[in-house]
């Protein structure tokens, strides 16, 4: 019971001592603050006076000791420039084209009877590729032969002499020939006059059918719409479709009839014109014979008839040639690229029938950059390669430089001719080529890559004159790997340039050469 009382007594004494020490510390702190305040007030007054004095008193200019100190020279390594005589590789793009192309055309008018070849067939000279209808040519040849026989007979009679009965016969022949000529002319004129009406009639029929077809199509669409809405039956829709299909067939027949009428009219007019020409020639011939018979044969007349016989003989040869030309033959070798006509087509002189491309050579046209225009010449080496043939490359020479630019890219073209090209290299394919261009520009030099400093878009080089670096913005001509080709008007052979230490240099920096 006494222990708690004894233990509580020291605790009260300790609290009192703590309170006394706390009061002592507070008094000491207040005394220190009072003393510090006494010192701060004079110092503040003194500082303000000094500041005011500095405002109104001009301050002497401080001496910058660092400005009087020259920075030490930058250590650099240099080399001496030598003129570059190298080459650079230029990548060119181009296209493969056929080395030769030929279009086989018809030399006479006629209807195509048969096309003998197909796309991809190999053609040799003299091979028949198409055949035209030769009925007219056979008739013309027979007429020419008959006329030749007649003219030879007339020449023989002239050489024998003319009897009265022959003169009467010539007069009758002339009258008949004149009648035939008038009849042939009337036939030709009637056909020419009738042709527009016939074609117009066929055209009108075609337009009428087109109108009916349009009405039937509109009716079908209307009935189809009403059928979907449930207003009409499915049978009405089927009948409308059937009607539309019938009018479509009728329109197709009308178009075929129009085309047939045009072909038939041209053929009939051609035959009528031939008949008129023959009748006119026959009348002139008979008139000449009658005149000769009435006047009596002379040496000049005999010679003239001999000329007529020669002309008739030439007509026979011409007819034979026309008959032969109904078979269209290849004059060159190649591969059939396309057929321009089909059996049944009516072709005229120079109408294309078949297009051939050469199978022995290809022309490769490459575009060169505008900066190289005028520098690429015939005979320069190129290495060809194509994506379509990954295992193929061809080192060859430029065959020719085309003196005009491509209309699309505005770039000049060069041509490379390949004889006996690989089978898989076809016209129309893209191709690439590496061209080795000699570098002959003035003030062009080869330096290590470390000699250049890249700042932004500029390539900088530092030349050294009298231990001072001079900054030059150079043009990079070619990247050769560890070396580069550069150019600048102020660079000269024998000039010292920095190859190491240039990254920390500026224009007019003083340097010391540690290695050259």
Beta strands, then each sheet from edge to edge (+ up, - down):
strand 1: 74-80
strand 2: 87-98
strand 3: 101-105
strand 4: 110-115
strand 5: 122-123
strand 6: 128-132
strand 7: 327-329
strand 8: 334-339
strand 9: 346-347
strand 10: 352-357
strand 11: 361-368
strand 12: 381-386
strand 13: 389-397
strand 14: 400-405
strand 15: 412-419
strand 16: 430-438
strand 17: 444-448
strand 18: 453-455
strand 19: 458-465
strand 20: 468-479
strand 21: 483-487
strand 22: 496-500
strand 23: 511-515
sheet 1: 22+ 1- 23-
sheet 2: 13+ 12- 16+ 2- 11+ 15- 14+
sheet 3: 3+ 10- 8+ 5-
sheet 4: 7+ 6- 4+ 9-
sheet 5: 17+ 21- 20+ 19- 18+
end
